[in-house]
Amino acid sequence: MKRAITLKENYEFRRVYNKGKSGVSSFLVVYARPNRSGRNRLGVTVSTKLGKAVVRNRVRRRLREIFRLSQPELRQGYDVVLVARSRAVNAPYQELTRAYRKCCEKAEIWDKNA
């Protein structure tokens, strides 16, 4: 992903956590907050409790890909933070995608008209 569409700074993550809406599943948590850029930005958090670097990076790559493929269905102009839970490590890709969609609907960023 391009640097321009990712969240990198700690204050950006904290702002989304504190003032954003959230959706929760057993695989991940989605936080979303409107931004003023007119396009979506993504931040991914994977704890060291999930495993070593190879495992964490694999989960991170899967979540980024799910986010990328779902762009047409998402409302634009949001900062989105995905927090992986321990069950995301062994989850099948289809279940992870289904959980992501449900979390986005709970956080009110899934565009049902798209």
Secondary structure by P-SEA (a helix, b strand, c coil): cccccccccaaaaaaaaacccccccccbbbbbbbccccbbbbbbbbccccccaaaaaaaaaaaaaaaaaaccccccccbbbbbbccccccccaaaaaaaaaaaaaaaccccccc
